[in-house]
Amino acid sequence: MNDKTELLKTLYEVLGEEGCGMSCEDADIFQDEDGWKLNLEGFMEPWNLGKTLTEARQSIREYASMGFGLH
């Protein structure tokens, strides 16, 4: 399993199928020179998740716990 797939899996685990809906299906997770990013439909700019896979997983959990459009 590649890193992008791991992060998508984390997104589904944190939110569950019901919480994810179309947002997760259309989620664009990518890595650029600044690190991992998450771009969800309806948001203008991607969210910074961190430089490492571990940081990115933690950020997904933090964003979801704060309710920033992830449930």
PAGU-744875 format. One record per residue (C-alpha): x, y, z. Coordinates in Angstrom, 3 decimals. Layout:
! residues N
<site><c1>X</c1><c2>Y</c2><c3>Z</c3></site>
...
! end
This chain:
! residues 71
<site><c1>0.000</c1><c2>0.000</c2><c3>0.000</c3></site>
<site><c1>1.429</c1><c2>3.401</c2><c3>-0.929</c3></site>
<site><c1>1.482</c1><c2>6.466</c2><c3>1.330</c3></site>
<site><c1>-1.446</c1><c2>8.183</c2><c3>-0.384</c3></site>
<site><c1>-3.587</c1><c2>5.073</c2><c3>0.033</c3></site>
<site><c1>-2.580</c1><c2>4.909</c2><c3>3.707</c3></site>
<site><c1>-3.755</c1><c2>8.493</c2><c3>4.254</c3></site>
<site><c1>-7.056</c1><c2>7.875</c2><c3>2.468</c3></site>
<site><c1>-7.521</c1><c2>4.813</c2><c3>4.670</c3></site>
<site><c1>-6.871</c1><c2>6.978</c2><c3>7.755</c3></site>
<site><c1>-9.445</c1><c2>9.493</c2><c3>6.529</c3></site>
<site><c1>-12.082</c1><c2>6.742</c2><c3>6.197</c3></site>
<site><c1>-11.142</c1><c2>5.223</c2><c3>9.582</c3></site>
<site><c1>-11.444</c1><c2>8.551</c2><c3>11.383</c3></site>
<site><c1>-14.684</c1><c2>9.665</c2><c3>9.767</c3></site>
<site><c1>-16.363</c1><c2>6.391</c2><c3>8.955</c3></site>
<site><c1>-18.278</c1><c2>5.743</c2><c3>5.762</c3></site>
<site><c1>-21.251</c1><c2>7.841</c2><c3>6.837</c3></site>
<site><c1>-19.143</c1><c2>10.805</c2><c3>7.925</c3></site>
<site><c1>-17.051</c1><c2>10.736</c2><c3>4.790</c3></site>
<site><c1>-19.737</c1><c2>10.795</c2><c3>2.134</c3></site>
<site><c1>-18.738</c1><c2>12.351</c2><c3>-1.161</c3></site>
<site><c1>-15.988</c1><c2>14.446</c2><c3>0.430</c3></site>
<site><c1>-13.716</c1><c2>11.454</c2><c3>0.923</c3></site>
<site><c1>-14.449</c1><c2>9.963</c2><c3>-2.466</c3></site>
<site><c1>-13.326</c1><c2>13.191</c2><c3>-4.107</c3></site>
<site><c1>-10.499</c1><c2>13.883</c2><c3>-1.643</c3></site>
<site><c1>-7.219</c1><c2>14.702</c2><c3>-3.280</c3></site>
<site><c1>-4.241</c1><c2>13.805</c2><c3>-1.114</c3></site>
<site><c1>-0.898</c1><c2>14.708</c2><c3>-2.580</c3></site>
<site><c1>2.673</c1><c2>15.485</c2><c3>-1.622</c3></site>
<site><c1>4.604</c1><c2>18.520</c2><c3>-2.822</c3></site>
<site><c1>7.799</c1><c2>20.271</c2><c3>-1.735</c3></site>
<site><c1>6.062</c1><c2>21.500</c2><c3>1.447</c3></site>
<site><c1>4.752</c1><c2>18.075</c2><c3>2.483</c3></site>
<site><c1>1.406</c1><c2>16.281</c2><c3>2.422</c3></site>
<site><c1>-1.767</c1><c2>18.181</c2><c3>1.497</c3></site>
<site><c1>-5.472</c1><c2>17.357</c2><c3>1.579</c3></site>
<site><c1>-7.834</c1><c2>19.033</c2><c3>-0.844</c3></site>
<site><c1>-11.539</c1><c2>18.402</c2><c3>-0.312</c3></site>
<site><c1>-14.370</c1><c2>19.423</c2><c3>-2.599</c3></site>
<site><c1>-15.855</c1><c2>22.720</c2><c3>-1.485</c3></site>
<site><c1>-12.638</c1><c2>24.120</c2><c3>-0.033</c3></site>
<site><c1>-10.636</c1><c2>26.659</c2><c3>-2.002</c3></site>
<site><c1>-7.152</c1><c2>25.598</c2><c3>-0.951</c3></site>
<site><c1>-5.603</c1><c2>22.353</c2><c3>0.234</c3></site>
<site><c1>-4.930</c1><c2>21.845</c2><c3>3.930</c3></site>
<site><c1>-1.360</c1><c2>21.260</c2><c3>5.036</c3></site>
<site><c1>-1.059</c1><c2>17.863</c2><c3>6.732</c3></site>
<site><c1>2.661</c1><c2>17.788</c2><c3>7.531</c3></site>
<site><c1>5.949</c1><c2>16.664</c2><c3>6.081</c3></site>
<site><c1>5.844</c1><c2>13.009</c2><c3>7.142</c3></site>
<site><c1>3.226</c1><c2>10.295</c2><c3>6.873</c3></site>
<site><c1>2.933</c1><c2>10.221</c2><c3>10.669</c3></site>
<site><c1>2.350</c1><c2>13.988</c2><c3>10.842</c3></site>
<site><c1>-0.243</c1><c2>13.740</c2><c3>8.068</c3></site>
<site><c1>-2.180</c1><c2>11.006</c2><c3>9.897</c3></site>
<site><c1>-2.140</c1><c2>13.055</c2><c3>13.092</c3></site>
<site><c1>-3.346</c1><c2>16.174</c2><c3>11.247</c3></site>
<site><c1>-6.268</c1><c2>14.281</c2><c3>9.715</c3></site>
<site><c1>-7.309</c1><c2>13.156</c2><c3>13.193</c3></site>
<site><c1>-6.935</c1><c2>16.691</c2><c3>14.593</c3></site>
<site><c1>-8.942</c1><c2>18.312</c2><c3>11.775</c3></site>
<site><c1>-11.702</c1><c2>15.735</c2><c3>12.209</c3></site>
<site><c1>-11.836</c1><c2>16.183</c2><c3>15.986</c3></site>
<site><c1>-12.250</c1><c2>19.947</c2><c3>15.552</c3></site>
<site><c1>-15.019</c1><c2>19.448</c2><c3>13.017</c3></site>
<site><c1>-13.390</c1><c2>21.414</c2><c3>10.200</c3></site>
<site><c1>-15.753</c1><c2>20.141</c2><c3>7.548</c3></site>
<site><c1>-14.718</c1><c2>16.547</c2><c3>8.118</c3></site>
<site><c1>-17.898</c1><c2>15.100</c2><c3>9.587</c3></site>
! end
